[in-house]
Amino acid sequence: MPLPVVGNIIQLSGGNIVTSLLKLKDTYGEVFIIYLGSRPVVVITGYKAVKDVLVDRGDDFLGRGDMFIFDAVYKNHGVGLTTDVKRWKELRRFSVMTMRDFGMGKRKIEDHIQNEAQCLVEELKKTKEECFNPRELMNKVSSNIIHSIMFGTRHDYNDKELIRVLHCIQESFFITSSAWGQLFEMFPRIMYFLPGKHQKVISDIEELQHYVMGKVEMNRKTLDPDNPRDYVDAFLMKMEKDKNDPKSEFNLSNLVTSTLQIFFAGVETTSTTLTYALLILMKYPEVLAKICEEIEHNIGQDRSPKVQDRNQMPYTDAVIHEIHRFIDLLPMGVPRKTTRNMEFRGYFLPKDTNIYVFLSSVLKDPSYFPYSNEFDPHNFLDKNGKFKKNDAFLPFSAGKKNCLGEGLVRMDIFIFIVTILQKFQLKSEFPQEDLDVTPVVSGFGNISKPFKMSFISR
């Protein structure tokens, strides 16, 4: 039973809503309701029920759920977090087509990733094998790939503007995933006016919007309609084409917000995964050694890894899948809403009901992953050591609202990890047994504890 005003805050206390929801799942089953303050949210757990929501009955759950801390700035604009289904459909269709036009999923972007990986190698050599926290560097590497699609350029790693932008992204994602972010979702009308770290999320995103607006203005002044350079150019051209349509979703607000949301997600998804992957590989040296053997056998030390190499590297492929599963980057996915009144699993769900599609309950389901609570690549290997697909592998969600850049992220992670291990040995600041791979915060996202390491040239 929820308490008046504060809802289920007692059951969700401690700032770790993910662990709390896993415990509630064990008690109440695959569908249950929680109250975030006075707001009811239905939680869907387990592979079969989650697949129903995301795929089999996807249109019934196509609405975007409330995320008050982001909407305080985004104001319901943009492709990523708008609750307007029509707006989402138009912006999503445009974004998918445009990002493909500028190389996502094609050889062109693979060349960009390979080149960026070599820039990373040179940057790691400059560290002269000293210990440092790799997070900032992983941010820079991942940002340059998505930056080239959205804005047509890359940044130098020492660019002060880039460093500030990446700090805002990392800080806002961290706070949103912490207890501060959870309190904002429970009591948005109160928290909006109270001091606290959650206010940094709002100021950081406003600063990021200002950065994107500056890029848009630069593109507007130099736009050549016969030679569009990037996502922003394509959006500006679509705005011009639709300028006499008062109902068009292609306006300045949606341009700035869509660009920021895609850029933010592209940076944070890849950089957090890469950073967490380095920690995990040092924690499990026997896994690391097997990957290095596979790299040596299939690629060697000289040529750059290619995406197609993955087909001849089943163990490496399994490890990368297991990294995605184990770190469980967005445990609750991104909230959904029902688009009509409906029956689901014996319950009546009114239109506009907020839904948490609890991806963590799928990725940690022992019915589909035999080693569900530990890191083990055998979750994706058959008895002959061949890569084994798993239907419950849903770290990027599924269906019509799956991650817009899933293919790009998976390409990034494979090429960057293989390139790093091809050129360097990983050395932790502390003994392997002292490394802690549990997240420092677990809420909207899972983020690894800070750590230091060195990269030893092979």
C-alpha positions as CSV (number, residue, x, y, z in Angstrom):
1,M,0.0,0.0,0.0
2,P,1.3,3.4,-0.9
3,L,1.5,6.1,1.8
4,P,-0.3,9.4,1.1
5,V,1.8,11.9,-0.8
6,V,5.0,9.9,-0.6
7,G,3.7,6.7,-2.2
8,N,6.1,3.7,-2.0
9,I,9.1,5.7,-0.9
10,I,9.8,3.2,1.9
11,Q,9.9,0.2,-0.4
12,L,12.1,2.2,-2.9
13,S,14.4,3.8,-0.3
14,G,18.1,3.8,-0.3
15,G,18.6,5.4,-3.8
16,N,18.8,2.0,-5.5
17,I,15.5,1.6,-7.2
18,V,16.7,-1.3,-9.4
19,T,17.4,-3.6,-6.4
20,S,14.2,-2.6,-4.8
21,L,12.2,-3.4,-8.0
22,L,13.9,-6.8,-8.3
23,K,12.8,-7.6,-4.8
24,L,9.2,-6.5,-5.5
25,K,9.2,-8.6,-8.6
26,D,10.0,-11.7,-6.5
27,T,7.1,-10.9,-4.3
28,Y,4.4,-9.6,-6.7
29,G,5.3,-11.3,-10.0
30,E,5.6,-10.0,-13.6
31,V,3.2,-7.1,-13.4
32,F,2.8,-4.8,-10.4
33,I,2.2,-1.1,-9.6
34,I,4.4,1.3,-7.6
35,Y,3.7,4.9,-6.6
36,L,6.4,7.5,-7.2
37,G,4.9,10.0,-4.8
38,S,1.3,10.2,-5.9
39,R,2.0,9.0,-9.4
40,P,1.2,5.3,-10.3
41,V,3.7,3.4,-12.5
42,V,3.1,-0.1,-13.7
43,V,6.3,-2.2,-13.7
44,I,6.5,-5.0,-16.4
45,T,9.1,-7.7,-15.7
46,G,10.3,-11.0,-17.2
47,Y,11.1,-11.7,-20.9
48,K,7.7,-12.8,-22.0
49,A,5.8,-9.9,-20.5
50,V,8.5,-7.4,-21.6
51,K,8.5,-8.8,-25.2
52,D,4.7,-8.4,-25.2
53,V,5.0,-4.7,-24.4
54,L,7.9,-4.0,-26.7
55,V,7.1,-6.1,-29.7
56,D,3.9,-8.2,-29.8
57,R,1.7,-5.3,-28.5
58,G,4.1,-2.5,-29.2
59,D,1.6,-0.1,-30.6
60,D,-0.4,-0.3,-27.3
61,F,2.6,0.9,-25.4
62,L,4.1,3.3,-27.9
63,G,3.7,6.4,-25.8
64,R,6.7,7.8,-24.0
65,G,6.4,7.9,-20.3
66,D,7.1,10.9,-18.0
67,M,10.7,11.8,-17.2
68,F,10.2,15.1,-15.4
69,I,13.9,15.9,-14.8
70,F,14.6,16.0,-18.5
71,D,11.3,17.5,-19.6
72,A,12.0,20.5,-17.3
73,V,14.3,21.6,-20.1
74,Y,13.2,19.7,-23.2
75,K,9.5,20.8,-22.8
76,N,8.3,17.7,-24.7
77,H,10.3,18.4,-27.8
78,G,12.8,16.1,-29.6
79,V,12.8,12.5,-30.9
80,G,14.0,10.8,-27.8
81,L,11.7,11.8,-24.9
82,T,8.5,13.4,-26.4
83,T,5.2,12.0,-25.2
84,D,3.6,13.1,-28.5
85,V,3.3,9.9,-30.6
86,K,2.8,11.8,-33.9
87,R,5.8,13.9,-33.2
88,W,7.9,10.9,-32.3
89,K,6.9,9.0,-35.5
90,E,7.8,11.9,-37.8
91,L,11.1,12.7,-36.1
92,R,12.1,9.0,-35.6
93,R,11.5,8.2,-39.3
94,F,13.5,11.3,-40.4
95,S,16.4,10.6,-37.9
96,V,16.8,6.9,-38.9
97,M,16.9,7.8,-42.6
98,T,19.2,10.7,-42.2
99,M,21.7,9.0,-39.9
100,R,21.9,6.1,-42.4
101,D,22.6,8.7,-45.2
102,F,25.5,10.0,-43.2
103,G,27.0,6.6,-42.7
104,M,25.5,4.8,-39.7
105,G,25.6,1.1,-40.3
106,K,27.8,1.5,-43.4
107,R,31.4,1.1,-44.3
108,K,31.8,4.9,-44.2
109,I,31.2,5.1,-40.4
110,E,33.3,2.0,-39.9
111,D,36.3,3.9,-41.5
112,H,35.6,6.8,-39.1
113,I,35.6,4.4,-36.1
114,Q,38.8,2.7,-37.2
115,N,40.5,6.1,-37.6
116,E,39.3,7.3,-34.2
117,A,40.5,4.1,-32.7
118,Q,44.0,4.8,-34.0
119,C,43.8,8.4,-32.5
120,L,42.9,6.7,-29.2
121,V,46.0,4.5,-29.5
122,E,48.2,7.5,-30.0
123,E,46.6,9.3,-27.0
124,L,47.1,6.2,-24.8
125,K,50.8,6.1,-25.7
126,K,51.1,9.7,-24.5
127,T,50.1,8.5,-21.0
128,K,53.5,6.8,-20.8
129,E,51.9,3.8,-18.9
130,E,50.9,6.0,-15.9
131,C,47.7,5.3,-13.9
132,F,44.7,7.5,-14.7
133,N,40.9,7.3,-14.7
134,P,40.0,6.3,-18.3
135,R,36.5,7.7,-18.2
136,E,37.2,11.2,-19.6
137,L,39.2,9.7,-22.6
138,M,36.5,7.2,-23.4
139,N,34.0,10.1,-23.4
140,K,36.1,11.9,-26.0
141,V,36.6,8.9,-28.2
142,S,32.9,8.0,-28.3
143,S,31.8,11.6,-28.8
144,N,33.8,12.1,-32.0
145,I,31.9,9.3,-33.8
146,I,28.4,10.6,-33.1
147,H,29.7,14.2,-33.4
148,S,30.7,13.5,-37.0
149,I,27.2,12.3,-37.9
150,M,25.3,15.1,-36.1
151,F,27.7,18.0,-36.8
152,G,30.0,16.8,-39.6
153,T,33.3,17.3,-37.6
154,R,35.4,15.8,-34.8
155,H,37.1,17.5,-31.9
156,D,40.7,17.4,-30.8
157,Y,41.0,15.6,-27.5
158,N,42.3,18.8,-25.8
159,D,39.5,21.0,-27.1
160,K,38.2,22.9,-24.0
161,E,34.7,23.2,-25.4
162,L,34.5,19.5,-26.0
163,I,35.7,18.7,-22.4
164,R,33.1,21.0,-20.9
165,V,30.3,19.5,-23.1
166,L,31.3,15.9,-22.1
167,H,31.4,16.9,-18.4
168,C,27.8,18.2,-18.6
169,I,26.7,15.0,-20.2
170,Q,28.5,12.7,-17.7
171,E,27.4,14.8,-14.7
172,S,23.7,15.0,-15.7
173,F,23.5,11.3,-16.5
174,F,25.1,10.4,-13.1
175,I,22.8,12.7,-11.1
176,T,19.7,11.5,-12.9
177,S,20.7,7.9,-12.1
178,S,21.3,8.7,-8.4
179,A,18.8,9.2,-5.5
180,W,18.5,12.9,-6.5
181,G,17.1,11.9,-9.9
182,Q,14.7,9.4,-8.3
183,L,13.4,12.0,-5.8
184,F,12.8,14.4,-8.8
185,E,10.6,11.7,-10.5
186,M,8.7,11.2,-7.3
187,F,8.1,14.9,-6.4
188,P,8.8,17.0,-9.5
189,R,6.6,20.0,-8.5
190,I,8.5,20.3,-5.2
191,M,12.0,19.3,-6.3
192,Y,12.0,21.8,-9.2
193,F,12.1,24.7,-6.7
194,L,14.3,23.0,-4.0
195,P,18.1,23.3,-4.0
196,G,20.2,20.2,-4.6
197,K,22.3,18.3,-7.1
198,H,19.2,17.7,-9.3
199,Q,19.4,21.4,-10.2
200,K,22.7,20.7,-11.9
201,V,21.0,18.4,-14.4
202,I,18.7,21.3,-15.5
203,S,21.6,23.8,-15.8
204,D,23.8,21.2,-17.6
205,I,21.2,20.4,-20.2
206,E,20.5,24.1,-20.7
207,E,24.2,24.5,-21.3
208,L,24.2,21.6,-23.8
209,Q,21.2,23.1,-25.6
210,H,23.2,26.4,-25.9
211,Y,26.1,24.4,-27.4
212,V,23.9,22.7,-30.0
213,M,22.2,26.0,-30.8
214,G,25.6,27.4,-31.6
215,K,26.3,24.5,-33.9
216,V,23.0,25.0,-35.6
217,E,23.7,28.7,-36.3
218,M,27.1,27.9,-37.8
219,N,25.5,25.3,-40.1
220,R,22.7,27.7,-41.1
221,K,25.2,30.3,-42.2
222,T,27.2,27.9,-44.3
223,L,24.5,25.6,-45.5
224,D,24.7,24.3,-49.1
225,P,21.4,22.5,-50.0
226,D,23.2,20.6,-52.8
227,N,25.8,19.2,-50.3
228,P,24.4,18.5,-46.9
229,R,27.1,17.7,-44.5
230,D,25.4,16.2,-41.4
231,Y,22.2,15.6,-39.5
232,V,21.8,19.3,-38.7
233,D,22.0,20.3,-42.4
234,A,19.4,17.7,-43.3
235,F,17.1,19.0,-40.6
236,L,17.5,22.6,-41.7
237,M,16.6,21.6,-45.3
238,K,13.5,19.8,-44.1
239,M,12.5,22.9,-42.1
240,E,12.8,25.0,-45.2
241,K,10.8,22.5,-47.2
242,D,8.0,22.5,-44.6
243,K,8.1,26.2,-43.7
244,N,4.5,26.8,-44.9
245,D,3.1,23.9,-42.9
246,P,1.9,25.1,-39.5
247,K,1.6,21.5,-38.3
248,S,5.1,20.5,-39.3
249,E,7.3,19.0,-36.5
250,F,10.4,20.3,-38.3
251,N,11.1,23.4,-36.3
252,L,14.0,24.9,-34.4
253,S,12.9,23.5,-31.0
254,N,12.7,19.9,-32.4
255,L,16.0,20.4,-34.3
256,V,18.0,21.5,-31.2
257,T,16.4,19.0,-28.9
258,S,16.5,16.0,-31.2
259,T,20.2,16.7,-32.1
260,L,21.0,17.0,-28.4
261,Q,19.1,13.9,-27.4
262,I,20.8,11.7,-30.0
263,F,24.2,13.2,-29.3
264,F,23.8,12.8,-25.5
265,A,22.6,9.1,-25.9
266,G,25.4,8.3,-28.3
267,V,28.1,9.7,-26.1
268,E,26.9,8.3,-22.8
269,T,25.9,4.8,-24.0
270,T,29.3,4.1,-25.7
271,S,31.6,5.8,-23.1
272,T,29.9,4.2,-20.1
273,T,30.1,0.8,-21.7
274,L,33.7,1.2,-22.7
275,T,34.7,2.3,-19.3
276,Y,32.8,-0.5,-17.6
277,A,34.3,-3.0,-20.0
278,L,37.9,-2.1,-19.1
279,L,37.1,-2.6,-15.4
280,I,35.4,-5.9,-16.1
281,L,38.3,-7.2,-18.2
282,M,40.8,-6.4,-15.5
283,K,38.6,-8.1,-13.0
284,Y,38.5,-11.3,-15.1
285,P,42.1,-11.8,-16.4
286,E,41.3,-15.3,-17.8
287,V,38.6,-13.8,-20.0
288,L,41.0,-11.1,-21.1
289,A,43.7,-13.6,-22.0
290,K,41.3,-15.6,-24.2
291,I,40.2,-12.5,-26.1
292,C,43.9,-11.6,-26.7
293,E,44.5,-15.1,-28.1
294,E,41.6,-14.7,-30.4
295,I,42.8,-11.3,-31.6
296,E,46.3,-12.6,-32.2
297,H,44.9,-15.6,-34.2
298,N,42.5,-13.7,-36.4
299,I,43.8,-10.1,-36.7
300,G,47.4,-10.0,-35.5
301,Q,49.1,-6.8,-34.3
302,D,49.3,-4.7,-37.4
303,R,46.0,-4.2,-39.3
304,S,43.0,-2.5,-37.8
305,P,40.1,-4.7,-36.7
306,K,37.0,-4.7,-38.9
307,V,33.4,-5.4,-37.9
308,Q,33.4,-8.6,-40.1
309,D,36.2,-10.0,-37.9
310,R,33.5,-10.5,-35.3
311,N,32.2,-13.5,-37.3
312,Q,35.5,-15.4,-36.8
313,M,35.8,-14.3,-33.1
314,P,33.0,-16.1,-31.2
315,Y,34.6,-15.7,-27.8
316,T,35.2,-12.0,-28.2
317,D,31.6,-11.6,-29.5
318,A,30.3,-13.5,-26.5
319,V,32.3,-11.4,-24.1
320,I,31.0,-8.1,-25.6
321,H,27.4,-9.4,-25.4
322,E,28.0,-10.4,-21.8
323,I,29.4,-7.0,-21.0
324,H,26.2,-5.3,-22.3
325,R,24.1,-7.8,-20.3
326,F,26.1,-7.6,-17.1
327,I,26.4,-3.8,-16.8
328,D,22.7,-3.5,-17.6
329,L,23.2,0.1,-18.7
330,L,19.5,1.3,-18.6
331,P,17.9,-1.1,-16.1
332,M,14.4,0.3,-16.4
333,G,14.7,1.2,-20.1
334,V,13.1,4.5,-21.0
335,P,9.5,4.8,-19.6
336,R,6.5,4.1,-21.8
337,K,2.8,5.0,-21.7
338,T,-0.2,3.1,-22.9
339,T,-1.9,4.6,-26.0
340,R,-5.4,3.2,-25.2
341,N,-7.5,1.6,-22.5
342,M,-6.5,-2.1,-22.5
343,E,-6.3,-5.5,-20.7
344,F,-2.8,-6.8,-20.0
345,R,-2.0,-10.0,-18.1
346,G,-5.4,-9.9,-16.4
347,Y,-5.2,-6.2,-15.4
348,F,-6.9,-3.1,-16.7
349,L,-4.5,-0.4,-17.8
350,P,-6.1,3.0,-18.6
351,K,-4.8,5.1,-21.5
352,D,-1.7,7.2,-20.6
353,T,-0.6,4.8,-17.8
354,N,3.1,5.2,-17.1
355,I,5.0,1.9,-17.7
356,Y,8.5,0.9,-16.6
357,V,9.7,-1.9,-18.9
358,F,12.1,-3.5,-16.5
359,L,14.9,-4.6,-18.8
360,S,17.1,-5.7,-15.8
361,S,14.6,-8.4,-15.0
362,V,15.1,-9.8,-18.4
363,L,18.9,-9.6,-18.5
364,K,19.2,-11.2,-15.1
365,D,16.6,-13.9,-15.8
366,P,18.1,-17.3,-14.9
367,S,15.6,-19.0,-17.2
368,Y,17.5,-17.5,-20.2
369,F,20.9,-16.8,-18.8
370,P,22.3,-19.7,-16.7
371,Y,24.9,-17.5,-15.1
372,S,22.5,-14.6,-14.6
373,N,24.1,-12.9,-11.5
374,E,27.7,-13.2,-12.5
375,F,29.9,-12.2,-15.4
376,D,30.3,-15.3,-17.6
377,P,30.7,-15.3,-21.4
378,H,29.2,-18.8,-21.5
379,N,25.8,-17.1,-21.3
380,F,26.4,-16.6,-25.1
381,L,28.4,-19.7,-26.0
382,D,27.2,-23.2,-26.9
383,K,29.0,-26.4,-25.8
384,N,31.2,-26.2,-28.8
385,G,32.4,-22.7,-28.1
386,K,30.4,-21.1,-30.9
387,F,28.5,-17.9,-30.3
388,K,24.9,-18.5,-29.3
389,K,22.2,-15.9,-29.8
390,N,19.8,-15.3,-26.9
391,D,16.3,-13.8,-27.5
392,A,16.4,-12.3,-24.0
393,F,19.4,-10.1,-24.9
394,L,17.6,-6.7,-24.8
395,P,20.0,-4.1,-23.4
396,F,19.0,-1.8,-26.2
397,S,15.2,-2.5,-25.8
398,A,13.3,-3.8,-28.8
399,G,10.5,-3.0,-31.2
400,K,9.6,0.3,-32.8
401,K,11.2,2.3,-30.0
402,N,14.5,0.4,-29.7
403,C,17.7,2.4,-29.3
404,L,18.1,4.6,-32.4
405,G,21.9,4.0,-32.5
406,E,22.2,0.3,-31.5
407,G,24.1,-0.7,-34.6
408,L,26.5,2.2,-34.1
409,V,27.1,1.5,-30.4
410,R,27.8,-2.2,-31.1
411,M,30.2,-1.3,-33.9
412,D,32.0,1.2,-31.7
413,I,32.4,-1.2,-28.8
414,F,33.8,-4.0,-30.8
415,I,36.4,-1.9,-32.8
416,F,37.5,0.1,-29.8
417,I,37.9,-2.8,-27.4
418,V,39.7,-5.0,-29.9
419,T,42.0,-2.1,-30.9
420,I,42.9,-1.4,-27.3
421,L,43.6,-5.0,-26.5
422,Q,45.6,-5.4,-29.7
423,K,48.0,-2.6,-28.7
424,F,48.0,-2.6,-24.9
425,Q,48.0,-4.7,-21.8
426,L,45.6,-3.5,-19.1
427,K,47.0,-2.9,-15.6
428,S,44.9,-2.0,-12.6
429,E,46.0,0.4,-9.9
430,F,44.8,-2.3,-7.4
431,P,45.0,-6.1,-7.2
432,Q,42.4,-7.9,-9.3
433,E,40.6,-9.3,-6.3
434,D,40.1,-5.8,-4.9
435,L,38.3,-4.5,-8.1
436,D,34.6,-3.9,-7.5
437,V,32.4,-4.2,-10.6
438,T,29.1,-3.3,-8.8
439,P,27.7,0.1,-10.0
440,V,28.3,3.2,-7.9
441,V,24.8,4.4,-8.8
442,S,21.9,2.3,-10.1
443,G,18.8,4.1,-11.2
444,F,18.0,5.4,-14.7
445,G,21.5,4.1,-15.6
446,N,24.1,1.9,-14.0
447,I,27.5,3.6,-13.8
448,S,30.8,1.9,-12.6
449,K,32.7,3.0,-9.6
450,P,35.7,5.3,-10.5
451,F,39.0,3.5,-10.9
452,K,42.5,4.1,-12.2
453,M,44.5,1.9,-14.6
454,S,47.4,2.1,-17.0
455,F,47.9,0.9,-20.6
456,I,51.1,-1.0,-21.2
457,S,52.3,-1.1,-24.8
458,R,52.7,-4.5,-26.3
